[in-house]
Amino acid sequence: METTQSTSPLITNDAVVFGLLMTVLALVFYTSKLQAPFWKRFYSIIPTVLLCYFVPALFNTFNLISGEKSALYSVASRYLLPASLVLFTIGIDIKGLKRLGSKAVIMFFAGTLGVMLGGPLAFMVVGFIFPDILHFGEEETWRGLATIAGSWIGGGANQAAMLEVFGASKTLFAQMIAVDVLVANIWMGLLLYGAQKKEKIDRWLRADNSAITDLEEKMEELHASQPNSSSGISSWIIVLGVAFGATGLSHLFADYIAPWFEVHYPQTAQYSLTSSFFWLVIIATTFGMGLSFTKARKLEQDGASNIASLFLYILVATIGMSMDLKALLDNPKFFLVGVIWILSHITIMLLVARLIRAPFFFVAVGSQANIGGAASAPIVAAAFSRYLTPVGVLLAVLGYAVGTYGAYICGIILQAISNSIS
């Protein structure tokens, strides 16, 4: 992730930055447990995960720290994310996931369609009002917008593919990165807030969430009926050993598999098969799901999902520190396109959800699997229930597969609109 900051932040030492982020997390969770009327009322409105996300964003916006110049997000996404995926999936009920039905996939593709149609619609509307947006200097703006489509359907690998396919300049690409990061992260924040209001939203959607409720209840009962078999440092070390051992193996295999595809089957780059991060997520999730069929599933009794949640909260904080709210002032017309684009995506998803009576969980996770990918879809899923995190992972993987196709088609439509308006 990138920002548009050009000056050095006040704090540049990542050890200090990490200490600051952990202090923020500690204060948020400490105050959320207080029984004082003010804090109880405050956290009934503002969910904890949202504060863990936006407070670091404010630090970045006012240049106290810099997400662009810090390595913390890279570490969290490459180490803590795969470890959390392993721990979340170790205790999952695979059969229960199957019972979720087809609505999850339908909502994912509704989100994909929303991105593919929303981008051209936003570009056309803003282009008619502000024709100067069609060009960025001597360059056609649609080439840069196509990279956002790649990011919002598949992820970073698909975004890079669209950059190569349509040939946007690095300067234009930097502007699009700012739109991508800010708009997508604000939407993620709204989803995290919406997760706390899911009952009200489900009633408006006339949703049938029985399958989700059944899975949650079954997993909670399993967790409650099997209290910790052991406690203390020995059990935690075993949990961490499995998590990071599997993460290490995932990196090892990914470092061999991705280059192999790049050398022997370079054309598979369009499916993200040459991306190490793609294979890292796939392999870590596969390890966790495989272990769920073994005695390792008992690690849930030793706090596997709790440790995984901790890792995800740290990841949330590092994602938040990549947001620069002042970037809105750099090129507001581009951000207007981004806002209309995401609103189109949201509208289509809500219409489809209401039509098929899909619960808000599928709306939120299906959307984030497109817009945010594997790094953030599990965070949104966990905001609903830690037992549903694998749903976000599986849908995000689907986004990798279809991202290049959808983004390419979107790019072609953007090009046609640009030519027709000019």
Salt bridges, closest charged atoms under 4 A:
ASP93 OD2 - ARG99 NH2 3.66
ASP93 OD2 - LYS218 NZ 3.18
ASP132 OD2 - LYS333 NZ 2.64
GLU140 OE1 - ARG143 NH2 2.97
GLU300 OE2 - HIS223 ND1 3.04
